[in-house]
Amino acid sequence: MDAKDEWLDLDEAAQMMHMTRAALAQLRYRGGGPIFYRISAKTILYKRSGILEWMESRACTRTDDVITGR
């Protein structure tokens, strides 16, 4: 597996995104965050490349830029 596609748990994903676990949970609930994988009832993983892609999609050039969904 390419290092870019490394699997990240909730703590690693939250740290990479400079968010709390609670903020990440809200993104999952609302459906506006990066794609995640529910491995079991209590295990959620993210791909590093998916997080980077999502973060890049949120890039702005002005403070009044409108951020759309995924």
C-alpha positions, 0 to 999 in steps of 0.5 A, a space after each residue: 500500500 502506498 504511504 499516501 493511502 495509509 489507513 488512519 484511525 479516528 485519532 490519527 485522522 483528527 490530528 491530520 485534519 487539526 480537528 477534535 474527534 467530536 468535530 470529525 464525528 459531526 462531519 460523518 453525521 452531516 455527511 460533509 467530511 472525507 469518505 470513511 470506512 466503517 469496519 465494524 460497529 466501533 471501528 472507523 478508518 479513513 484513507 490518508 489520500 481521501 483526507 488530503 483530497 477532501 482538504 484540497 477540495 476545501 481550498 479557498 482564495 477569498 474569505 467569502 468563498 462558499 464551501 460546497 459539500 464533498 
